[in-house]
Amino acid sequence: MRTLGIDLASQPDRTAACLLEWTESHVTILELRESCHDEDLDDLISNADAIGIDAPLGWPHAFREATARWQETKWNDEIRDQLRFRETDRFVRSLNPKNRPLSVSSDLIALPAMRAMALLKRHAVHDRSGKDGRFFEVYPAATLKAWNLLATGYKKNDQASIDRREEIVHAINEIFPPLKAPIDRLTQNADVLDAWLAALTTRAAALEMTHEPPDPKSAEHAIAEGWIHVPSEIALFQS
Protein backbone atom coordinates (compact mmCIF):
# COMPACT_ATOMS: atom_id res chain seq x y z
CA MET A 1 0.00 0.00 0.00
CA ARG A 2 1.10 3.53 -0.77
CA THR A 3 -0.37 6.38 1.27
CA LEU A 4 0.01 10.05 0.46
CA GLY A 5 -0.32 12.77 3.06
CA ILE A 6 -0.88 16.34 1.90
CA ASP A 7 -0.54 19.32 4.22
CA LEU A 8 -2.57 21.59 1.97
CA ALA A 9 -2.22 25.37 2.10
CA SER A 10 -3.91 27.86 -0.18
CA GLN A 11 -0.57 28.56 -1.87
CA PRO A 12 2.20 26.17 -2.97
CA ASP A 13 4.92 27.60 -0.72
CA ARG A 14 3.29 26.21 2.45
CA THR A 15 2.08 22.94 0.91
CA ALA A 16 4.00 19.75 1.67
CA ALA A 17 3.41 16.12 0.73
CA CYS A 18 4.72 12.76 1.91
CA LEU A 19 4.32 9.47 0.03
CA LEU A 20 4.84 6.27 2.05
CA GLU A 21 5.08 2.66 0.91
CA TRP A 22 3.97 0.04 3.43
CA THR A 23 4.86 -3.63 3.75
CA GLU A 24 4.11 -5.96 6.64
CA SER A 25 7.37 -5.09 8.37
CA HIS A 26 8.72 -1.88 6.86
CA VAL A 27 7.72 1.61 5.79
CA THR A 28 9.63 3.60 3.17
CA ILE A 29 9.41 7.32 2.45
CA LEU A 30 9.21 7.39 -1.34
CA GLU A 31 8.66 11.13 -1.70
CA LEU A 32 8.90 14.11 0.61
CA ARG A 33 8.15 17.36 -1.19
CA GLU A 34 7.73 20.97 -0.17
CA SER A 35 6.30 23.95 -2.07
CA CYS A 36 3.91 21.70 -3.97
CA HIS A 37 2.02 23.10 -6.94
CA ASP A 38 -1.15 21.41 -8.19
CA GLU A 39 0.87 19.54 -10.81
CA ASP A 40 3.12 18.10 -8.07
CA LEU A 41 0.12 16.94 -6.07
CA ASP A 42 -1.52 15.36 -9.11
CA ASP A 43 1.69 13.48 -9.89
CA LEU A 44 1.92 12.14 -6.34
CA ILE A 45 -1.77 11.22 -6.27
CA SER A 46 -1.32 9.16 -9.43
CA ASN A 47 1.18 7.00 -7.51
CA ALA A 48 -0.84 6.61 -4.30
CA ASP A 49 -3.44 4.05 -3.24
CA ALA A 50 -4.93 6.32 -0.56
CA ILE A 51 -4.66 10.08 -0.09
CA GLY A 52 -5.12 12.07 3.11
CA ILE A 53 -5.68 15.82 2.85
CA ASP A 54 -5.14 18.10 5.81
CA ALA A 55 -7.79 20.64 4.85
CA PRO A 56 -11.58 20.74 5.07
CA LEU A 57 -13.29 18.95 2.19
CA GLY A 58 -16.64 20.72 2.46
CA TRP A 59 -18.74 23.41 4.13
CA PRO A 60 -21.40 23.01 6.83
CA HIS A 61 -24.77 21.86 5.51
CA ALA A 62 -26.55 24.73 7.25
CA PHE A 63 -24.09 27.24 5.79
CA ARG A 64 -24.62 25.99 2.24
CA GLU A 65 -28.39 26.12 2.71
CA ALA A 66 -28.26 29.59 4.23
CA THR A 67 -26.11 31.13 1.52
CA ALA A 68 -28.34 29.67 -1.18
CA ARG A 69 -31.64 30.68 0.45
CA TRP A 70 -31.25 32.84 3.54
CA GLN A 71 -34.30 32.49 5.83
CA GLU A 72 -33.12 33.60 9.28
CA THR A 73 -34.46 36.88 10.65
CA LYS A 74 -32.83 36.53 14.06
CA TRP A 75 -29.31 35.79 15.26
CA ASN A 76 -28.12 33.69 18.20
CA ASP A 77 -25.28 31.39 19.23
CA GLU A 78 -27.06 28.25 18.04
CA ILE A 79 -27.55 29.60 14.52
CA ARG A 80 -23.98 30.90 14.47
CA ASP A 81 -22.53 27.49 15.40
CA GLN A 82 -24.71 25.67 12.87
CA LEU A 83 -23.35 27.95 10.15
CA ARG A 84 -19.75 27.74 11.34
CA PHE A 85 -19.22 24.04 12.06
CA ARG A 86 -19.77 20.75 10.29
CA GLU A 87 -21.05 17.52 11.81
CA THR A 88 -17.49 16.18 11.72
CA ASP A 89 -16.11 19.25 13.53
CA ARG A 90 -18.56 18.70 16.39
CA PHE A 91 -17.78 14.97 16.49
CA VAL A 92 -14.02 15.54 16.62
CA ARG A 93 -14.50 17.97 19.52
CA SER A 94 -16.53 15.32 21.32
CA LEU A 95 -13.59 12.88 21.07
CA ASN A 96 -11.30 15.32 22.87
CA PRO A 97 -12.26 18.79 24.12
CA LYS A 98 -8.78 20.00 23.13
CA ASN A 99 -9.54 19.27 19.48
CA ARG A 100 -10.49 22.60 17.91
CA PRO A 101 -11.16 22.28 14.17
CA LEU A 102 -11.29 25.70 12.56
CA SER A 103 -14.51 26.90 10.96
CA VAL A 104 -14.33 26.39 7.21
CA SER A 105 -17.09 28.96 6.67
CA SER A 106 -15.69 31.79 8.83
CA ASP A 107 -11.94 31.29 9.32
CA LEU A 108 -8.97 31.52 6.95
CA ILE A 109 -8.99 27.71 6.64
CA ALA A 110 -11.64 28.38 3.98
CA LEU A 111 -8.86 29.23 1.51
CA PRO A 112 -7.13 25.81 1.69
CA ALA A 113 -10.62 24.29 1.48
CA MET A 114 -11.19 26.06 -1.83
CA ARG A 115 -7.95 24.63 -3.18
CA ALA A 116 -9.00 21.21 -1.87
CA MET A 117 -12.29 21.52 -3.77
CA ALA A 118 -10.37 22.14 -6.99
CA LEU A 119 -8.22 19.08 -6.30
CA LEU A 120 -11.27 16.88 -5.65
CA LYS A 121 -12.91 18.20 -8.81
CA ARG A 122 -9.82 17.33 -10.88
CA HIS A 123 -9.90 13.79 -9.53
CA ALA A 124 -13.68 13.32 -9.86
CA VAL A 125 -14.27 12.81 -6.12
CA HIS A 126 -18.00 13.12 -5.39
CA ASP A 127 -18.24 11.52 -1.94
CA ARG A 128 -16.07 13.51 0.49
CA SER A 129 -16.65 11.19 3.47
CA GLY A 130 -13.82 8.79 2.58
CA LYS A 131 -16.20 6.01 1.62
CA ASP A 132 -14.48 5.75 -1.75
CA GLY A 133 -11.54 4.28 0.16
CA ARG A 134 -9.07 6.60 -1.56
CA PHE A 135 -9.52 10.24 -0.52
CA PHE A 136 -9.74 11.09 3.18
CA GLU A 137 -9.84 14.29 5.20
CA VAL A 138 -7.31 14.18 8.04
CA TYR A 139 -6.34 16.38 10.98
CA PRO A 140 -2.80 15.73 12.31
CA ALA A 141 -3.36 17.41 15.68
CA ALA A 142 -6.33 15.13 16.39
CA THR A 143 -4.25 12.12 15.33
CA LEU A 144 -1.54 13.02 17.83
CA LYS A 145 -4.10 13.35 20.61
CA ALA A 146 -5.70 10.04 19.66
CA TRP A 147 -2.26 8.44 20.14
CA ASN A 148 -1.90 10.17 23.54
CA LEU A 149 0.77 12.60 22.30
CA LEU A 150 1.00 16.36 22.76
CA ALA A 151 -0.12 18.26 19.68
CA THR A 152 1.14 21.76 20.44
CA GLY A 153 4.38 23.71 20.35
CA TYR A 154 5.81 22.40 17.07
CA LYS A 155 4.58 24.84 14.43
CA LYS A 156 7.23 27.58 14.55
CA ASN A 157 10.79 27.58 13.23
CA ASP A 158 12.53 28.29 16.53
CA GLN A 159 14.66 25.78 18.40
CA ALA A 160 11.87 24.90 20.85
CA SER A 161 9.57 23.94 17.98
CA ILE A 162 12.30 21.90 16.29
CA ASP A 163 12.92 20.05 19.54
CA ARG A 164 9.20 19.42 19.87
CA ARG A 165 9.00 18.02 16.33
CA GLU A 166 11.89 15.69 17.11
CA GLU A 167 10.09 14.51 20.25
CA ILE A 168 6.96 13.76 18.22
CA VAL A 169 8.77 11.66 15.60
CA HIS A 170 10.76 9.83 18.28
CA ALA A 171 7.59 9.05 20.23
CA ILE A 172 5.78 7.73 17.14
CA ASN A 173 8.80 5.58 16.25
CA GLU A 174 8.58 4.06 19.72
CA ILE A 175 4.86 3.37 19.34
CA PHE A 176 5.30 1.90 15.84
CA PRO A 177 8.86 0.45 15.58
CA PRO A 178 8.50 -0.67 11.92
CA LEU A 179 8.28 2.98 10.87
CA LYS A 180 11.93 3.74 11.64
CA ALA A 181 11.14 7.28 10.53
CA PRO A 182 14.18 9.52 9.88
CA ILE A 183 13.95 12.33 12.42
CA ASP A 184 16.18 14.73 10.49
CA ARG A 185 14.07 14.55 7.30
CA LEU A 186 10.74 15.02 9.05
CA THR A 187 11.52 17.85 11.43
CA GLN A 188 12.82 20.56 9.11
CA ASN A 189 9.46 22.35 9.38
CA ALA A 190 5.90 21.81 10.58
CA ASP A 191 4.50 21.44 7.05
CA VAL A 192 6.67 18.39 6.37
CA LEU A 193 5.82 16.84 9.73
CA ASP A 194 2.10 17.39 9.18
CA ALA A 195 2.33 15.81 5.72
CA TRP A 196 3.95 12.73 7.28
CA LEU A 197 1.31 12.60 10.01
CA ALA A 198 -1.36 12.90 7.32
CA ALA A 199 0.17 9.92 5.49
CA LEU A 200 0.13 7.88 8.71
CA THR A 201 -3.49 8.80 9.38
CA THR A 202 -4.36 7.86 5.81
CA ARG A 203 -2.96 4.40 6.48
CA ALA A 204 -5.25 4.08 9.52
CA ALA A 205 -8.23 5.29 7.49
CA ALA A 206 -7.54 2.87 4.64
CA LEU A 207 -7.43 0.00 7.16
CA GLU A 208 -10.74 1.22 8.69
CA MET A 209 -9.02 2.10 11.96
CA THR A 210 -10.61 5.56 12.20
CA HIS A 211 -13.89 6.77 13.66
CA GLU A 212 -16.90 6.55 11.37
CA PRO A 213 -19.92 8.91 11.47
CA PRO A 214 -21.91 7.92 14.57
CA ASP A 215 -25.41 8.16 13.10
CA PRO A 216 -27.27 8.31 9.75
CA LYS A 217 -27.51 12.12 9.79
CA SER A 218 -23.75 12.50 10.23
CA ALA A 219 -23.09 9.91 7.53
CA GLU A 220 -25.40 11.72 5.11
CA HIS A 221 -23.87 15.14 5.78
CA ALA A 222 -20.33 13.73 5.52
CA ILE A 223 -20.82 12.99 1.83
CA ALA A 224 -20.90 16.73 1.04
CA GLU A 225 -19.32 18.22 4.19
CA GLY A 226 -16.35 15.90 4.45
CA TRP A 227 -15.43 13.71 7.42
CA ILE A 228 -12.27 14.07 9.53
CA HIS A 229 -10.68 10.65 9.97
CA VAL A 230 -9.30 10.34 13.50
CA PRO A 231 -7.64 7.05 14.56
CA SER A 232 -9.92 4.92 16.69
CA GLU A 233 -7.04 2.77 17.95
CA ILE A 234 -3.28 2.94 18.29
CA ALA A 235 -2.49 0.77 15.31
CA LEU A 236 -1.09 1.09 11.79
CA PHE A 237 -0.33 -2.52 10.95
CA GLN A 238 -2.77 -5.36 10.42
CA SER A 239 -2.51 -8.08 13.03
N, C-alpha and C positions, 0 to 999 in steps of 0.2 A: 504494500500500500504506500502511496505517496500522498502526503498531506501538505497543503500550502496554507500558510498563515499570512494574512495581509493586514498590516497596521495602516489603515487607509486615512489619509488626510485629504483636504480639499485640493491641495497642490502637490506636485511630485516631490518637492524637496523635503517634505516631512513624511513621505510614504515609504515604508520598508516592507520587504517580503522575505519569507523563509520557506524553502521547500525541503521537506524531510522524506526520506525513504525508510520504511519500517520492515524489519524481518522479525522472526520470533525472538531473536536474541540480540539484535543490534539496530541502532538508528544512525543514519548517515545524513548530514547536512549536504544536500546536493546544490542548493543555491542560497545565497544570503545577499540580498540586494537592497541598496538604499536609493533614494531619489528616483522612485519608480514612476515612469510615465504610463499611460494607459497601454501602450504597445508592450511594455515590459510585463505588465500584469497579465495581459492576454497571452503572451508567450508562456509565462509560468503556469497559468491556468490550463493551457493545452497539455501540460505535462503532469498534471495533478489528478488524483482520483477523487479527492475531497478538498474543498476550499473553505477556509474560515475567514470571515471579514470582520475586523474590529471597527464597525461603524453601524449605525442603525440601518435596517433594510426596509423601513416603512414608517408611516406617520400614524398617530392615534386614530382609531376609527371615528371617534367623536369629532376630532379636528377636521378630518376629511369631509365629514358630513356638514359640519358647521361652515366651512369655507365655501362649500358648494351651494348650501341653502341655509343661510343664517336665520335662526328662529328665536334665539334668546333675546328677551327684553330686560332681563335682570342679570346681575353678576354676583357670584359668590365663590367661596373656596372650592366647593364641590365641582362647579362648572369649570373653574380654572384648571383643576387637577385632571378632569376628564379630557380637556383639550390639550393638556401638556404631556400626559403620560400614556403609554401603551399598556395593554394587559401584561406583556412580558416585563415591562419596567416595574410594575407593581409586584409581580411574582418574584422577581429577583430581589427586591427589597424585603420581601417576606422571608426569603432564605437567610438573609443576614442584614440586620438593620444598618450595618456599615456600608452595604452596597448602595450606591447613589447614582444610578444611570441618569445621564443628562437628558433633558427634554429635547426631543428631536424637532418639536414644533416651535420652541421658544428660546433655545440656546444655540450657540455657534456650531454645535455638533450637527446642525441641519445642513451645513455646507458639505462635510464629508458624506452625509446621507445622500445628497444630490448626486455626488460623484458615484456613490455606490449604486444608485438607481440606473445611471448610465451604463455601468458595468453589467448589472443584471440584465438590462435591455439587450446589450450586445450579445450576451450568452443565452438569451431566450429563457430566462428564469421567470416563471410565473407564480410559483408557490414559494414564498419567502420564509416559510416555517422551518425549512430543512428537511421536509418530508421527501424531497427528491433524492436525498442521500448524498448530495454532492456539494451544495452551497449552504453554508451555515453562518448565522450571525454569532459572534463570540465577544467576550468581554474579559480581557486578561485579569483585571483587578478582581472580578468575581471568581475567576478560576483560582487565583492565589488564595483567596479566603476559603474556598471550598476545600483546598488542600491544607488548611490550617497554617497558612503562611501570611506574613504581613504584606500588605499591598500598597504601602505608602513610602515616600521618601526616596524614590529611585528615578524620578522624572527629569531632574536637572542635570547639568553637566559639571557640577562641582565634585570634589573628591568624596564628600559624604554620599552623594547619589551613586557614584561609581562603586563605592564600597558596598552600598546597599544592593546594587544590581549583582555584584559578585556573590553576596550572601544568598540572594534568591536562586541563582543558578546552582550554587553549591548545594543548597537545601533540596532542590528538585533532583539533582544527581543522586543525592542520598536516598530520596524516596523511590526513585526509579533508576537503579544502577545501570541497566542496559543503555540508558541514554548516553552516558559518558560525554555530556555536552561540553564543548570547549569554552571555558569561562572567558578567555580573552576575546574571542570572536563575538560573543553575545552581549558583552557589557560595554561596548564602545558608546552606545547611546540608548535611550529609552525606547526609541522607535524600533530598533533591531530586537531588543529584548521582547517587546510586545508582539512583534511579528512571530518570534519563536514560540512565545506562550500561546499565540493564536493557533499556530500549527499543532501544538500539543493538544489544545482544546478540541481542534478539529478531529484529531485521532479519537478522542473520547466520544465525540458526537457520532462519528462514523461507526463506532462500535456500540452505539446506543447506550453509552454510559453517562448521559446527561439527562437533566430533568426535562420531562415532556410537559406540555400544557396540562393543567390539572383538571380541566372540565371542558365540555363541548364548546362553550362560548369562547374560552381562551384559544382553543384549537382552531375555531373558525376565524377569529380575528387574526391569529398568527399568520394565516395564509397571505394577508395583505399587509399586516403591520410588521411582520418579522417576529422571530422568537430567539431570545438570547439563550444560547446553549451553555449551561453551567454544569460542570461535572457533578454527578450524583454519587460518585464513589471515588476513592483514591486508587485509580487503576488506569493503565494505558496499554496493558498487554493482556491478551486473552489467556485465560487459565486452561 
